Amino acid sequence: MPDNRESLARALDALAAVAETAGNPELGATMLGAGEGVRSSIGVGVWMTDRVSHEETAARLRERLGDPTYTAAIDRGSGLTLDEVLELVSAD
Protein backbone atom coordinates (compact mmCIF):
# COMPACT_ATOMS: atom_id res chain seq x y z
CA MET A 1 0.00 0.00 0.00
CA PRO A 2 1.48 3.39 -0.97
CA ASP A 3 2.18 5.97 1.70
CA ASN A 4 -0.30 8.82 1.26
CA ARG A 5 2.05 11.23 3.02
CA GLU A 6 4.06 11.58 -0.20
CA SER A 7 0.88 12.69 -1.97
CA LEU A 8 0.13 15.04 0.92
CA ALA A 9 3.57 16.64 0.57
CA ARG A 10 2.99 17.11 -3.17
CA ALA A 11 -0.39 18.71 -2.47
CA LEU A 12 1.18 21.07 0.08
CA ASP A 13 3.77 22.09 -2.51
CA ALA A 14 0.97 22.80 -4.98
CA LEU A 15 -0.86 24.86 -2.35
CA ALA A 16 2.36 26.80 -1.80
CA ALA A 17 2.48 27.72 -5.49
CA VAL A 18 -1.20 28.69 -5.50
CA ALA A 19 -0.77 30.87 -2.41
CA GLU A 20 2.25 32.61 -3.95
CA THR A 21 0.36 33.26 -7.18
CA ALA A 22 -2.66 34.52 -5.22
CA GLY A 23 -0.51 37.10 -3.43
CA ASN A 24 0.04 35.37 -0.10
CA PRO A 25 3.73 34.44 -0.16
CA GLU A 26 3.97 33.92 3.60
CA LEU A 27 1.24 31.27 3.49
CA GLY A 28 2.99 29.81 0.45
CA ALA A 29 6.30 29.48 2.27
CA THR A 30 4.52 28.00 5.29
CA MET A 31 2.88 25.38 3.04
CA LEU A 32 6.20 24.66 1.34
CA GLY A 33 7.72 24.13 4.79
CA ALA A 34 4.84 21.86 5.76
CA GLY A 35 5.52 19.75 2.68
CA GLU A 36 9.18 19.54 3.64
CA GLY A 37 8.19 18.51 7.16
CA VAL A 38 6.02 15.70 5.83
CA ARG A 39 8.77 14.47 3.50
CA SER A 40 11.31 14.63 6.30
CA SER A 41 9.05 12.58 8.59
CA ILE A 42 9.02 9.71 6.09
CA GLY A 43 12.56 10.10 4.79
CA VAL A 44 11.85 11.06 1.19
CA GLY A 45 12.77 13.99 -1.02
CA VAL A 46 10.91 15.98 -3.63
CA TRP A 47 9.88 13.74 -6.52
CA MET A 48 12.21 14.07 -9.48
CA THR A 49 9.33 15.18 -11.71
CA ASP A 50 8.46 17.94 -9.21
CA ARG A 51 11.94 19.28 -8.50
CA VAL A 52 12.00 22.08 -11.08
CA SER A 53 8.61 23.49 -10.11
CA HIS A 54 9.42 23.07 -6.40
CA GLU A 55 12.67 25.02 -6.76
CA GLU A 56 10.98 27.71 -8.87
CA THR A 57 8.25 28.16 -6.26
CA ALA A 58 10.84 28.31 -3.47
CA ALA A 59 12.89 30.89 -5.39
CA ARG A 60 9.85 33.11 -6.03
CA LEU A 61 8.81 32.91 -2.39
CA ARG A 62 12.32 33.67 -1.13
CA GLU A 63 12.55 36.66 -3.49
CA ARG A 64 9.17 38.06 -2.44
CA LEU A 65 9.66 37.54 1.30
CA GLY A 66 13.39 38.00 1.76
CA ASP A 67 15.60 35.43 3.44
CA PRO A 68 14.66 35.97 7.12
CA THR A 69 10.88 35.90 6.57
CA TYR A 70 11.11 33.04 4.09
CA THR A 71 13.24 30.95 6.44
CA ALA A 72 10.94 31.67 9.39
CA ALA A 73 7.86 30.64 7.39
CA ILE A 74 9.54 27.44 6.14
CA ASP A 75 10.56 26.58 9.71
CA ARG A 76 7.08 27.32 11.02
CA GLY A 77 5.49 25.16 8.32
CA SER A 78 7.84 22.24 8.84
CA GLY A 79 6.76 22.00 12.48
CA LEU A 80 3.02 22.02 11.87
CA THR A 81 0.83 19.01 12.55
CA LEU A 82 -1.62 17.90 9.88
CA ASP A 83 -4.49 19.40 11.89
CA GLU A 84 -2.65 22.73 12.10
CA VAL A 85 -2.03 22.70 8.34
CA LEU A 86 -5.71 22.03 7.66
CA GLU A 87 -6.71 24.80 10.04
CA LEU A 88 -4.33 27.26 8.42
CA VAL A 89 -5.49 26.45 4.90
CA SER A 90 -9.18 26.56 5.79
CA ALA A 91 -8.81 29.88 7.64
CA ASP A 92 -7.41 31.56 4.55
Secondary structure as UniProt FT lines:
FT   HELIX           4..21
FT   TURN            22..23
FT   HELIX           25..42
FT   HELIX           48..50
FT   HELIX           51..65
FT   HELIX           67..78
FT   HELIX           82..91
//
